[in-house]
Each structure stands twice: as structure tokens, then as C-alpha cells.
Amino acid sequence: MSIPRFQSKTSRDNAAAPKLHVVTFGCQMNKYDSLAVEGRFKKQGYDTTDAIGEADVVLFNTCSVREHAEERVFSWVGELKRAKEARPDLVVGVMGCMAERLGDEVFGRSKVVDLVVGTRSFQHLPALVDELLERRSQSDGKRVKLSRLGFDEEPDGRREGEPYTGGRQGYLTVMRGCDLNCTFCIVPKVRGRVLSRPVDELLDEARWMVDHGAQVITLLGQTVNSYGEDLAVPPAGAARGRGRQGRASLADLIYRLQELEGLVRIRLITLHPSYVTKALAEALRDCSKCDRFLPLPAQSGSDDVLRRMKRGYTVDLYRRRVELLREHCPQIELGSDWIVGFPGESEGDFQATERFLEEQRFIVNYVFQYSPRPQTHAAEAHADDVPEALKRERNNRLLAVSERVALARLREQLGRELEVFVEELHEKHEGMLRARTFNGVPLAVRGESTLVGTIQRVRVEDCTAFGLAGTLASAGGRS
């Protein structure tokens, strides 16, 4: 993503609606938050613009998972310096994980920033902009700064009256925060502890999305299959869920969404092995709308490394959780994240990771080189003792293994007819469509644009390590 050069507005129609531009970094949860913020501003009379130089309010929704992500934000913010000098009325805000981690330190690192808003205060942004502008009008030209941080409040998830802009593929954050303490991860520090949203509230939002055109909804959570662990136990005699002590669980939510007319696909991001249950496996088996693909990060194939990561499971426990899933739902395909070069990782540890990836035949793999993050236990307690050159070598080796495994797995689909959901036009090849199989595998197929948003059967004719290609096997289809 290139950094734009900004042009100042030389004139402005005072009768025109103010314009908002949001720049989003990081994960799908940030994308969901950005869309929610845009909706709240639109509800207050704002328009959104794709041209950052035309905006009256520019917000950066940030990520703290890696240092590089934070540095990119400051690079973008720095590009607004000249625009801010020419237009002192411009409002620039930093929100999300980096805002929560650095707090008011952001103001010191950039004189351009006016607002710093944490991960559980997004709903207040329109009001905070109004307050900022009011204070500016009374400040005699002095800099005005506002921040709202911390985890003392619950984000307002109600979307009534907002325009829906998520398209056919909607995202739904079902919970915030994380109750685990992985030693490499900053998320609990910047998103707080788990806060699950009530099932009925989530159903209302899902129905709102579907009523406005969403056909696929991806349920989001840092450990999405721990959804409901913090919810109240229902009183005696009340309907009980499938979670611990009768709490509502992700399985309950999936069953309820299965009944939602107009919803075609349900997807899940991201799961944790410790929260894989029989109830979840049964829901995946029973609910035809739920994709048979699960991102279930293993992170390492070495018990010693997993122990230092405080992942809460061994390789054998991970293996047994997968066996449970496949017992009830044999079509399940898995994806994994991997960290190479974690402190203390030996050559034997890394080879164990290679073997485990091959054993489980993960169809999607994301490989990351360990980098210490401030405020994490790993950075404070362990020396970053794997040389950078060795990290790069292991990164490349594991990518090579993952591509070989995925290619072998996808070659098994050659000649088969698969049901796919056609998601969109292919952006690179005219006349081609992007689709996705029931197992989450991307597939390219030639077809008319009228097929977007329908379910088709496709005969698989080719593959790479990253997806399939085929031809339509049916003249019709269904939406």
C-alpha cells in the first residue's frame, strides 16, 4: 500500500456534508470496527470518501501485533503534516490497538494527531470529534488533544439506523479481548479480557446485514470458539446452552444463524485448540451453512516451544482436538499460523514443526518470524537468541513445506465436482470469477458476472499450492 501525496482544499462548500476517510491496518476485526465507525459517522450526517485528501476527518485504525505495523501508521500520519498546516480544521485520529498500547504517547510522536481512541471506545468517535471542534473554537489557536482509553465500558454493538456498507461478505465481531496469556502476544493488553456479546444482539446484527445484502458472515474473535465462556449461567428452568454449565456457546450461535433466511455461508476466525469441543464439532456437522474450514493455529510442533509460548496445549492435545473435529465432520480442512525463531527454538524444535505441518496436512499456512513486542512476557523474560538470518532460513523452509503439503492436498481435488459460492469478479483476469469451496479453498472459474452471489458446481481441472481452477459443471445455480 503506497502512501498518498495530499493536496489541500482551497475552498469548501459550507453546506456540504463533512467527509470521513478511514485507513485500516491489521486484521478482519479491525475491518469490522472501521465499518462500524463509518456507520456511526454516516448516521450523524457524514459522507465517506475514498480520497484521503478530500476528508475533513481522517482516522487510522491500527494494529500492534508487529512493530512494522505501528511504524507504517506513523509514516502515513506524517504524510498529513502539510495538509494539516494548510487546513488547521482537519481532524486526525488514531484508534485501535496501537492507540491503546501507546496512549497519549502518540501525541508526542506526532503533532498531527488530535484524537487517540482505544479499542472499546469507538462508538464515541463522532461525539469526540464534535467536542474537539468545539474546544478548538475556544482555544485561541492552541493545540487541542483528546483521548479515550481503557476497558471500563462495553462497546455499543447496536447498528439500527446505520447504512450497511459491508457488501456480500459481512464481518461480525462476536466477542472482544482474550483471556489467554500467550507470551508473544500483545492482544490482551490492547483489547482487554474476553467480553462476549449476547446471542440475541448478534442475531439482530446478522439479520440487519443479511437484510442489506450480506450473504456470507464471518464470525470474528481472538479465540472465537471461546465465545460465551464469560456469559452468565442461565437460571434453573431456563433454556440452557451447549457451553460449560449451560452457558451460551459458539455452537449455539451457529445453530441460530443456520436458521437465518438469506444467509448462505458462515465462516469462523480464529479458533484456539483448547476450546475445541464436541458441541462445536456437532454444530459444524449439523449446520450446512458453516464452512468446513477452520483456522486453528498450532504456532509450533515442539512441546518445549509451546510451553514457553504458554499456549496451553501439547502437540498430542492438539492432535486429539483435531481427531474430535474429524470424527464428527470428516470434511474439515485446517489452517495454521506458525512462529519460527521463537526464543530458545533449536533445530530439533523447528524440525518437529515441519513434521507436524506435514502430519496434519494443513491446507493454509501463515508463517511469521518471531519479533519481540513490548509489554509481552516473551520480550521481558526470554532473550531473542535465534539469529535473524536463521529466522529467515527457517521461514523459507517452512513456507516450502507448507506449499508442498497444500499442493499435494489440493491435487486430490482434480477431476472432482465441488460446490462453490461465487464471491466476486476476478480483479486480474477478465471473464473470470473468484469462488470458494465449502472447505474454504479459493477457486477461479470462467463465468458471467450474473453468477456472483450464487452457489455453483464446478469441475476442478487445475491447482496450485494456493487454490483451484475449474469449469462450471452446471448451467444453473442457486443463491
N, C-alpha and C positions, 0 to 999 in steps of 0.2 A: 504494500500500500504506500503510494507516494504521498509526500507532504505537499499540500497545495500552496500556491502563492496567492496571497489575499489582495483583493482590491477594495478600497474604501468606497462606501456610498457617498456620493456628493450631494444627493438630495433624497428626500423621503416624503412620501405621501402620508401625512399625519392621520388620514382616515383609514389607511390600510391596516390590516391585522398584523401584529408583530409576528416575526418569524423565528422558529426554533430549528436548530440543527444539532443532532446528537451523534457523536462519534463513539462507536462501541468497540472495546478491546475484550479479548478473552472468550469465555465460554458461552454456551447457549443460555445459561441463567442470566448472564449479562444482557443478552439479546432480548430476553423476556422483559427484564427490568427496563431496558431502553424503550421498548414498545409501550410498556405501561406508563412511563414518564411522558412519552409523546401523547398518549391518550389523555392524560390529565391536563396537559397544556392545551390541547385542542378543545377540551371541554371548557376551558377558560377563554376561548376565543383566539388562540394562536393558530397560525398555519405552520406546517413544517416545510423545510426547503432542503434540497439535496446540495445546494450551492452554499458552502460554508461562509463565503464572503458576503452573502446576502442576509445572513442571520442577525437578529437582534440579541438572541441568546444562544450561546454555544456551550454544550455540555459534553464532557468527556467521561464516559462510563468505563471504569478502569479495572485492571487485573493486577494482582500481586503475586501470582504463582511463581513468576520468574523476574529477576532484576531487569532483564531486557524489556519486558512488557512495561515496566514503570518508566524506563528511560525513553521509550517511544512516546509515552504520554507527554513527558516534559519537552520532547522535541516538537511535537505538534503544538503544544501550548506556546512554545517560544515563537512559532511562526505567526502568532497573533499579535505580537508586540507592536508592529507598525500599524495594523488595523485598529488596535486599541488606542494608540496615540492619535490617530486621525478621527476616531469615533469614541470619545470617552463614555458615551452612553452604552456601548457594547457590554453585555454581561457574559462573563466566562466562569463556568463552574466545573469543578472536578468532583465526581461522585463515585461511589462503589468501593471496591476492596482497597485500592491504594489510598483513597481518601480516609478510610477507616484506619489503615495502618499508620499513615504519616500524620493525620490530623492537621492541626494548624501549621505544622512544619511545611506544608505545601505552599502557604502564603510566603514563607521565607525563601523558598526555592524559585518562586515565580511571582513577580509583581503584577502579572497579567490576571491572575486568578482572583475572583471576587467571592466565590462560594465554594465551600468544602462540605459535602454531604455524604454521610455514611450509608451503609448497606441496608439499614432498616428505617430510613427516613425519606425515601424517595417521594412518598406521597405529598410531602410538604414543599416540594420544589417550586410549584407555581406561587405559593404564598411567600416563600423565601425570596423569590425574585421581586415580587411586589414590595416586600419590606426593604430589600436592598435599594430599589429605585427610590423609595420614599426617603430613606436615610441619606441617599446621595443628594437629593434635592435640598437637604438641610445641612449639608456638610461643608459648605464653602470651598468645594474643590478638594477636600481631603479624601484620602483613600478610605473606602468603606469595605469591611470584610465581614462575612457571616459564615458560621459553621454550625452544623448539627450532626452530632456523632453519638455513638453508643447503642446499646441493645435494650434500652429500658422500655421500648414500645414495640407493638406488633404492627408490621406493615399492613396497610389497608388494602385488601385484595378485591374490593368491590369495583366492578367495571361499568355499572349502569350509567348510561348517558354518554359513554365514550365511543368514538368511532373505532371499529376494528380494522387494523391495517396489517395483520399477520399473514394474509394470503391463505392458500390451501393448506399450508403446513404450519400449524399453530404450536406454540410452546406454552406449557402450563407448569409453573413452579408450585409443587405440592407441599414443599417444606423448605425451611431455611436453616442454615447452620449445620453443625456436625458435632456429635458427642464423642467422637473418637479423638485420639491424640497421636496420630502418626507423626513420627519425629521429624519428617522432612516437610510437613505441610503447615502452611500459614492460615488455612481456611478458618479453623475455629477462632483464631484471633481477630479475623476481619469480618466474619459473618456470624459469630456467636454460636451458642449452643442450639440444638435442634428445636425448631418451632414448626410443628405440623399444622396445616390448615384443616378446618373441619370438612368432612366429606361433602356435605350439602353445599358449602360455599364453593368447593371445587367443581361440583356438578353444575352449579349455576354459571360459573365462568366458562366451563366447557360447552354448555348449551349456547351461551352467548357467542362463542367463537364459531360453532357449527352453524348457528342461525345466520352468521355473516360470511359464510363461505369456507370455513375450515373443514377439511376432510380428514386430515391427519393431525393428531395431537400427541406431542412428545411430553411425557411426564418427567419433570426435572427435580433432582435433589442431589445433594452432595453424596449421600448414600440413600438413594431413593427407596430402596427396599427396607429401610428402617422407618419409613413413614408410619406414623401412628404410635410409635413407642412412647411418646410423651403425652398422648391424649388421655383423657380421663377414662377410668374403668366404668362401664355403664352400671347403673344401679340394678339390684336384683329385680328380675322380672322384665327388664328392658331387653330389646333386641341386642344381641351380642355379636361382635365382630370375630374375625379369624386370627387376630393378633393375640399377644400374651394377655392372659386374664380377661379375654373377651374384648380387648380394645379393637377399634377400627384399624385395619392394616392396608397395605398396598393391594393385597388380594381383594379386599372388599371394594376398594376404589375401582379396580379393573373390572370386576363383575358389574358394578353400577354403570361404568362407561360403556360396557358391551351393549347395554340396553338403549344407548343414546342414538336415536334415529338420525341418519345423515352422517354419522361418524364412520369412517371407513377403516382407519388404522390407528392403533395405539402403540406408541413406542416408549422406551424407558431409557433414561440416562441419569446417573451412573449407579451401578449396584456395588455392594460390598459382600464378599463371601460369608462373613459372619452372620448376615441377616437373610441368607437363603433358607427358606422354609418349605415344608411340604405344602402348606396352604398356597404359597406363591406358585410352586410348580403345578399344582392342580388348576390354579386360575389361568396360567399360561396354556395348559392343555384344554381347558373348557371354553376359553373365550377366543372365538375365531378372528376377532378384530386385532388381537395382540400379536405383533411381530414376534417371530421365533428367533430373535437376535437379542443377545444381552451383552452389554459392555460390563465385564466383570473383572476389573483389574487385578492381576496377580502380583505385579510390581517386581517380583524376583522368584526364582526357582530354588533359592537357598534358604533353609530354615534359619541359619545364623543371620543372614541379612534381614530376613523378615522379622526376626526378634529385635534387631537393632532399629528397624523401622517402626516397631510397635504396631504391626499390622493386625495382631490379634488372632492369627491362624498359622498353621503349619502347611507345608505343601500337601501333606496327607489329608488334612482337614479340607483344604481347597478341593482336592480330588474327590472327596466324599460328597461335598456340596454339589459338584458338577454331576456326579453319579445320580444324586437325588433328582436334579433337574431332568436329566436324560431318561431316567426311569419313567417319569410321568409324561415327558414331552421329548421324544427321541429326535425331533427335527431341530432342536435348539442348536444354533451356532453362537460362538462366543467371540468377543473381542477383548483385548487386554492392553493396559498400559504397562510399560516396563521402565525402570530406572536403572541405568548402568553407571558404574563408578561410584556407588554409594560408599561412604566411609568404611574401610575395612574389607571391601569386596576383593576376594582373592580370585585367581584364575580358576580355581575349583568352584567357587561360588558362581562365577559367570558361566562356566560350562554347565552347571546344574540348571541355570536359567535357560540356556539353549536347549537342553534336553527336555525341560518341562514344556517349553513352547511347542516343540515337536510332538511330544506325547499328547498334549491336549488339542493340537491342531487348530489353534486359534486362527480365525479367518480374517480378523482385522487386528493390527498391532501398531501401537504408537510407542516409539522408543525415545526416551529422554536421557540426556546426560545429567547426572546429579550436579546441582549447583546450590550451595548453602544459602538459605534465606534468613534474614534477621528475625529474631524472636522465635525461632524454632529450636527444639531440643537438639536436633542433629547438629545444627550450626554451633550450638553452645557446648555440647558435650563430646563431639567427635571431631577429630582433625580431618580435613578434606584431603586425605592422603593418597588418593588414586590420581596419578599424573594426568593432565589434560590430554596429552597425546594418547594415553592408554584408554581414556574415556571415549575419545573419538574412534579409536580402533574397535572397541567393543560395541559402540553404537552401530558402526558399519557392519560388523559381523552379525549382530542380532537382526539388523534390517535384512541382511541377505538370507538368514534362516527364515525369517518371517515371510519373505517373498516366496521362497521355495515352498514352504508349507502351504501358504494360501493358494499358490498356483496349482499345486497337486490337489488341493481340496476342490478348487473351482473346476478343474478338468473333469472331475467326476460328474459335473452337470452337463457336459457336452452331449448333445443329442436328445436331451430331455425336454419336455414341455413343462414350463413353470408359470404359475400365476404371478403377475406383477401388477403393481399400481403405477400408472404413468404419472410422473410428478411434474414434468416441465419440458419445455423445448431445450434441446441441446444447444448450449451457447457457442460451441465451436463449429459444429457441422450442420449445415442447412439440411432440413428434411429429416433430421434425427431427433429422437426423443430420449429423455432420461427417465428411467423407471427404476423400481426397486422390488426385489423379490420378497416373498413372505419371510425369508431368512435374513433380510437386511442387506442383501448384496446389490450394489448398483448394476444396472443393465442398460445398454444402449440398443435402441431398436429404431428402424426406419418407420415413419408413420405420419399421419396428418395431425395438425395441431388440435383437431377436434377430439383426439383421444386423450388429451391431458385431463386428468381428473377421473379417469376410468380404470377399471380392472380389466386386464387382457391376459390372454395366454400367449406365451412366446416360446418358440423352439430355439434352444441355445445352440449356437453354431461356432462361437469363438470365445476365448477368455484371455485375460492377463492375470497377474497377481492381484489386480485391483478391481476387477469387475468382469462382467459378462457382456456378450453381444449376441443378438439373435434376430429372428424374423417373426412377424406376427403369425400365430397359428390359428387365429380365429378372426372372422370377419367382423364380428360384433364386439361385445364387451358390456360391462355394467359399471355403474358409478356407485 
